[in-house]
């Protein structure tokens, strides 16, 4: 039975809502692009003490002239210093500011006159002093559970003296292809054969999404060879296949998975292209069978594969988000199915690519995202607002959003 796209997404969401991953401890220099597994709070304020934001003079009180009575460098103690009204300290960027200093005046705003300084340009009382904890407060959460660790997080962790972080292990993905007409790169093509482009794309895209990914090979043209290949993927979180999921006589994929006990959660989706997309569970692995046509395969991976991977990874932003924009032309579609339309967003308009036939390999090379037109629409008018879904970069949300235009 064919189901609506939204219903298929609901099934994926619900099926993966209670998944758990193992964790491991890694040095912060190796933690980039892992998902943080445990909320981390600041163990010290940042800055840890009031310090000077400038090279200049720390002054006590408000005056036009001050007597310089000392000098303080970054990294040196200032406990011995107590200024009186009208006195100043030569101070350098990052140096601890004594409590008796009210303001730091940049050196370019003063004139040195022997042991005194004369103020050329006054500054506001309290200026150029970075206050203790103004950047990070003690016990402030600096890294949430489920956050994708980036370079700024590494800097924050280092500032707290944290050398290791607990992360979720990466999602393990197995990819293989079916189809007797396909050849792996390096093999010689015979008449009627083509090179397999889907598997390299899916592997590369899964790696872009932070997965560990392996190509297990291409099955032969028999159900037995496919079953042998599926058995090799038993230790993976997600098994992705392309091809062999339509209704042709030589399409063995669903039958092979069925013989091994896969529970099929849906096998036909009212989406164009990609109707035969299939999703199921085989023991401890999730299974996504994608169409064999390259563009249909890639676009449906963006809808289903990306969501599965994000949910499995334990990120706190597992859902696809969108950018509202307008179309630069009228778009006509078929009513009754959700239509996926790749194209180019130029920061102002969305332009559908001229060729989005399911078998195209070159289309996505000219696109940075897509829109999905609702099943109840027959056309989108020029300047209508649509929801653009990026492919070349991530735009994610903590909660499910409706990204169908």
Secondary structure as UniProt FT lines:
FT   HELIX           5..15
FT   TURN            16..18
FT   STRAND          23..27
FT   HELIX           28..30
FT   TURN            32..33
FT   STRAND          35..36
FT   STRAND          40..41
FT   STRAND          51..52
FT   STRAND          56..59
FT   STRAND          65..72
FT   TURN            74..75
FT   TURN            79..80
FT   TURN            85..86
FT   STRAND          87..91
FT   TURN            93..94
FT   TURN            99..100
FT   STRAND          103..106
FT   HELIX           107..109
FT   STRAND          110..113
FT   TURN            114..115
FT   STRAND          116..119
FT   TURN            125..128
FT   STRAND          129..130
FT   TURN            132..133
FT   TURN            138..139
FT   STRAND          141..143
FT   TURN            145..146
FT   HELIX           151..159
FT   TURN            160..161
FT   STRAND          164..168
FT   STRAND          172..177
FT   TURN            180..181
FT   STRAND          182..183
FT   TURN            185..186
FT   TURN            191..192
FT   STRAND          194..195
FT   HELIX           198..208
FT   TURN            209..210
FT   STRAND          212..218
FT   HELIX           223..232
FT   TURN            233..235
FT   STRAND          238..242
FT   TURN            249..250
FT   HELIX           253..259
FT   TURN            260..261
FT   STRAND          263..266
FT   STRAND          271..272
FT   TURN            275..276
FT   STRAND          278..282
FT   TURN            283..284
FT   STRAND          285..290
FT   HELIX           294..300
FT   HELIX           301..305
FT   HELIX           306..313
FT   STRAND          319..320
FT   STRAND          323..327
FT   STRAND          331..332
FT   TURN            335..336
FT   STRAND          338..345
FT   STRAND          349..352
FT   TURN            358..359
FT   HELIX           363..366
FT   STRAND          369..373
FT   TURN            375..376
FT   STRAND          379..380
FT   TURN            382..383
FT   STRAND          385..390
FT   STRAND          396..397
//
